Every structure is written in C-alpha cells, then in structure tokens.
Amino acid sequence: MSFDDLLKELQGQKTVQEDPDHVPLNELFHESFMRKHSSSNSFGEFVEKGNFQIETYEDIDNIPDELFDRHISRETDFADWKSMLDQANAEYKGK
C-alpha cells in the first residue's frame, strides 16, 4: 500500500470504487439476479420492502444480522445474507 493510499484510508477517503474486490451493489444484484431469486425486480425494491436504506456494503454491515437475514429469508430463496452474497458473487464472476 502506498503512502497516499494509507493516508486516504486513515482519513476515511478511500472509496469502494477503488477496491476491485467490491463490485457495486447494483451490478452484483442486477435485475435478472433479483427476479430469479426474489419477488423483487431490483435490489432497491428489495431493500425498500424491508424499510432499509442501503447504498453501500457499510450500510449492510450496520444492519443487525438477524434483522437482515430474516428479510432475506422471507423475500428471497436464500436463507441469509451470506448465502445471497456468495451466490451473487459466483454468478458475477461466472460472467
């Protein structure tokens, strides 16, 4: 890690876009993925049904696991967030 990267990280300025391992949520949970695995047409619609405000992975981390897992279990064919995320990553990397 360069000094500039370290400085940005320490200042909280490093963005998700700079991390190649973090695919934007709307790309990872694209419309066809959401239609295939849930009753929602988009990730935005899915989180809106649960009254969540999610734009970043950090937003998801701030939701109690039990609450988000329960919503996922009810609204998708996944048991929890980890299984939904793992499947989305597998499908995204398989493209």
Helices and strands as residue ranges (DSSP letters): H 3-10, G 16-18, H 25-28, H 31-37, H 43-49, H 57-61, H 65-75, H 81-93
